[in-house]
Amino acid sequence: MLTHKGTCKLETERLILRQFRQGEEDAIFENWASDAEVTKYLSWPTHTSSEVSKMVLDSWVEGYGKDDFYLWAISLKDRGGDPIGSISVVAQDDAIGKVEIGYCIGKRWWHQGIMTEALEAVMSFLFEQVGAQRIEACHDPRNPHSGDVMRKCGMEYEGTLRRSGRNNQGICDVCWYAALSL
């Protein structure tokens, strides 16, 4: 059983993970959601305007009213707080204490260890504060850097399910990783 806390502010050496705020649709749009290279292997479409980002943002902000809603804006401490990506619980099963995490970050911030830092903080929070027993994540095998992040955070590769997912490339294989609580 999970003890839900909602999206609490988390800090790391370089990052502040926090709730998204109204008025951040332009940063969302410009920093990652409008970039087809960022969304290439994701399950949601590339945003075509900041109005689309605003509609999505409105639904996120509404979600913060629920204790079982977990969605963090990733912001760099030295960048003034604008979000550069997101990390969230995209699925959960309270009965067995399982959560699935999804994430994305703007291309300008790839390969700098930022997503690894964010995922480590979220995993610690979910294990220690929420009581998760299993944290899992998946990626399209054509996007191996996402799997690198999972491995760096202590997740173990559990297998690839062939043609078991769909993303912006169509039907795809899905590589699954997980970490278990101690």
N, C-alpha and C positions, 0 to 999 in steps of 0.2 A: 504494500500500500504506500502510495506517495503522499508526502506531507507538502501540499502545494504552498508556495510562497509568492508566486507571481514573478514578474520581471524585476528583480532587484538590481540596483546599481552595483557593478563589479569593477574593480580597478586592478590593473597590472602595471608593470614597469612603464610601458609606453602607452597603454590604452585605457580608455574609459568605455565600459559597456553599459548602456543605459537605454531607457525607453525612448522611442522616437517621439518627437514633438510636432505639433501642428506647425506648418510653415516650412518644413524641411523637404518639401516635394522637389524643389529645384536641385538641392544637393543630391537627393536620391537619383533623380533623373540624370543629372550631369556626371555624377561620380561612378555610377555603375549600371543603372537600370536601362539606359538607352543604348548601351554598348552590346552589339550582337555577338562580339567575341566573348564577353563576360557571360551572357545568357545562353551561349551555344549549347551547353549540356544541361541546362536547367529545364524545369517542367513548366515554368511560366514564361509568357512571351516577352520579348524586348518591348519596353515602353516606347510608344511613338510620340509622346508629348508629356510635359510636366503635369498636364491635367490627368493623365492616366496615373502618374505617380501620386497625385493628390488623392484620387479615389482609393488607391491601395493604402496610402498613409492613413486616410480616414478610418478604414476598416481596422488597421493595426491599432490606432489610438483607442478605438472602441473596445478592442480586445483586451486592453490593459485593465479593464474592469473585472476580469475574471482571474481568480487565483491560479488557474491551471494554464494560463497563457504565458508563453515564454518567447519573447522576441526582443533581441538587443540590437541597438544601433552601435556599430563599431566606430569609435572616434579616437583619433590620435591626440594625446595630451598637448603636443606642441603644434597642433594645427587649428586651434580655436574651437574645437568641438563639433565641426561639421561631420556628419556621418560619411564614412568611406565604404561601408558595406554593412551586412547584417548577418546575424547568426540566430537560429531559432530551434525550438522543438517543433518538428513538423508532424509528429505522430507520437502517441503515448498509449500505454496500457497500464492503468492504475493497478489492476488486479495482480500483475506480476512485477510491477515496478520497472517497466521498460519505457525508454524514451528514444526517439530517433531525432537526430540533429541534422539540419541543413544549413548551408552557409554560402555566401558569395561576397566578393570584394572587388572594388574597382581595379582595373588592369594596371594603373599606375602604382599600385601597392602590392602587386604579385611578387613572389620570391623574396620577401623581406622578413619572413617569419611572423608576420602580423596575424595571419589566420591561425597559425599554430598557437600563438599566445592567447588569442581569443578562445579557441576551442578548449585549451587547457583550463582556462578560468571557468568556462561554462560547465565543463565536465566536473571540476572540483565542486562547484556550487550544487550541481544536480546530485552528485554522490553524497556530499556532506550535509547539505541543508534540506534537500527535497527527499532524500532517501532512495534514489534510483538504485536498482540492483543491476541493471543492464543499460548501457548507452550504446546505441548503434548508429551507423551512418553508411551511406552508399554513394557510389559514383559510377559513371559510365567509364568503361575501361579505356576509352579514347581520351579521357581526361585524367591521366595518371597522377598529376600533381595534387589532385584532391585526395587521392589515396595516400600520397606521401604525408600530407598533413595528418591524416588519421593515424598512420603508423607512428609518426613523431610524438603523438599524444598518447601512445600506449595501447591503441586499439590493435586487435589482431585480425588479420584477414581470415574470413570464414568461408569464402567461396564466391563463385560467380554464377549467377542465375541467368541462363541464356534466354534472350528475348523476353525478359520479364518486366521491363519498364518502358516508359515513353518519355521522351524529352523533345527539345526543339529540333533534334535530328531525326525524330521518328521513333519507331520501336527499337529498343536497345538492350544489350546485356547490362547486368547490374552487378558490380562487385560490392560485397558486404563486409564490413568491419564491425567489431564490437569490443567493448571493455566491460568487465564485470567488477562490481564492488568487492572489497576485500572481506 
